[in-house]
Structures are given as C-alpha cells and as structure tokens.
Amino acid sequence: MVAGTQRGTVLPVSWIVLVAPTWRGPLPTAMGNRRKLYSVLRSLIRLPLIGQFLYWLNTTPMFLRWMYGRHVFANSSHITPELMTQKWRTTQQRGARFGAAAFVTGALDPVHRRKHFFDYFQPPMAVPVLVVIGEQTPPKSLEEMEMLVHFLASVCRSIVWQVRWGYMKSIPIS
C-alpha cells in the first residue's frame, strides 16, 4: 500500500515497492485474532502507574537490545551502543507508550482480514510491484508476505519481483 492513500485513490506512479508488507501488528500475527484481549492490554498500558511500569519493563535498554537482536537486525553487530541510546530516547518521548501499544496490538491495522488487505491491490495493477522480504523474516510474517506475492502475481499486468537479501526472483505471471 502506498503510505497515506485510501483504497480507490489513483496515484501517478510507475512502480510500487512494498518493504516487508504485513497487514497486521505483531501480536495479532503471532497470537491470532484476539482483539478483546489486545484492547484490554491497551487499557492497561493507558493506566497511570501500571501502564507506566509495564512500558518501563518493555523499554529497558537490555530488553530493547534483545528485541532489536531478535526482531529487527539479522546481524547483531549493527546494534551499537549509540543506536540503542537513540532508540531508548525515542521510547521516552511523551506519549510514546500509547503509540507502541497501538502498533504491537494491531490497533493501527487498517484492516482485520487478509482479504481486505488484498483488496488494496485489486486488478488491474498496471505498474510493476517490487516486494522486499527480509532474509530472516519470522515464519508467520513470511507466510503472509509470500501469500501476497502470489496474489500479486495473479493480478498484476506486469512482473512481480520478490527480493530477499541475497537473491531476487521473478514470479511468473500466468
């Protein structure tokens, strides 16, 4: 999806590039559609003392380093003390816990079903689509991204490319 667009909006573009495209937040991807549970979790995060404590636990420098090593960087040598200081400072901005909770629990997701995500890419797709997928993408996210690649291959008039760090392949259009 092109950032900031609505379904049905026509943009004068010659390419669409999707980098690690997913349609739902980390918890819904990992744990399934438990919207009521995620709403309760967001409510806890909003509470003055409990929410602040839970957010503090999730933003200690040691925990941030672990999360970046597990979910963001394939090569942990890229996780420098300077980077961690910068990321920690970001987590300490006023109201940061609310945005983080919304992202993780899927409250920012524009859709709640894969079909509705695929609706953004309905034919005719007259421009090439480049899909970039990380080499060490978590299995559930990878499964969703590969489904999107194969769906796009069926609706695009031109070639869909799937790029993984280290190789690139064209998905044949039938």
N, C-alpha and C positions, 0 to 999 in steps of 0.2 A: 504494500500500500504506500502511496506517496504521502509523506507526512503532511498533515494539515488539510487533506482533501476529504470530501464526502463521496459516498457512492453516487455514481452518475455524473460526477464532475469530469469534464473533458479538459485535459491539460495538453499544451503543445510540447510533448516530449518525444524524443527519438529512442530512448531506452528507459527501461525500468530496472533498477538494481535493488534487490532485496537481500539485506545482510542478516543472516541468521533469523529468518522470518518465523515468528511464532504468533499465535493468536490469543494466547492466554498467559497469565502470570505464572511464576514458578510453583507456588503451592497447588493451584488447580492442575498444572501439568503433572506434578509429581504425585499428588494425592487424590486427584479426581474432582468432580463437581460437588463440592460441599459448601455451597455459597452461604448457608446459615452459619456454619462453623467459622468461616472466614469473616463474616460480619461480626460475630462475637469477638473474634481476635482483634479486629479493628477497633471495636468498642473498648476493649481492654487497653489497647495502646493509647486511646484518647484520654483515659483516666489520669488525673494529675500525678499521683505517686506511683501507682502500679505500672502505668504506661511508661513513665519516665524510667523506672527501674528496668522493665523488660527491654526497652530500647537501649539503655546503657549496656545491658548484658550483650546485646547483639552488635554493639559498636565499639567494644573494647579493641584496642589495636591488635591484640593477639587473635581475637575472633575474626576481625576484618582480614588479617593476613591469611588465616586459614580459609576463609570464604573465597578470597581472590585466588588463592592457590588451587582451590577445588573447582571453582565455577567460572573463573574469568580468564586466567592465564594458563596456557599449556606449558609454558616454560617459567618456572618459579624464579629464575634469575632476573626476570623483568620486574619482580616485586621488590623494589628498593625501599629503604627507609624513607626517602624523600616522597616517593609515591604514597606510601602508607600514611605519612603525615598529612599529605594533601587530601587523601580520601577520608581520613579521620576528621579533618577540619570540615569537610563537606557534610559529614554526618552530624556535626554540632551546630549547624545553622538553625536559626529559629524555625520551628515547624517541620523540620526535616523528618521527624519520626512519622508524621501523618502521610507524607508522600511515599516514603519507603513501605509503610504498611499497606497502602493502597496498591502499590505496584506488586508486592510479593503475594498479596491475597487475591489479585485479579480484579480489583475494583476499577482499575483503569482500562480493562479489556473492553474494546469497542463492541465485541460480540461474545456470545457464550456457547456457540456451536461452530464446529469446523465448517459446516455447510455455509453458514452466514459469512465466515471469513472468505471462503472460496467465491462467494457472490461478488466480492470486490473485483474479481478477475474474470468475470463472465465475458464470453466472446462478443464481438470479435476483438481480440487483442492484436492490434495492428503493429505493435512495436516489439522488438526483441526483449526478453526478460532474462536478466542475469541473477542467479540465485547463488549466494555465497554462504557456505556451510563450514563451520569450524571443524577441524580435523578431529577434535576430541569432544564434540557436542554430546551432551548427555543423551542416553538412549531414547527416552520418551520424546524429547525435543527433536532429535534426529528423525525419529519416525514421522512426526508431524511435518517436518521440513521436506522429507522425501515424498510424502503424500502430495504436498503442494507442488513439488517439481513435476511429478507425474500428471497431476491435474492440469498444470500449466501447459505441459507438452500436448495435452489433448485439446486445448482451447486456443492456443496461440497460432497465428498465421506464420510466424517465423520461429526460428530456433530458440529453444530454452537451453541455457547453459547452466550446469551445476558446477560450482567451483568449490573444491576442497583444498585446503592448504596442501600443496604438493602435487595436485593434479587437477585437470579440468576436463570435463567430458560433455559432449553434446548429447542431449536426449532426443532421439529421433522422433519426428513428427509423423504420425500415421494418417 
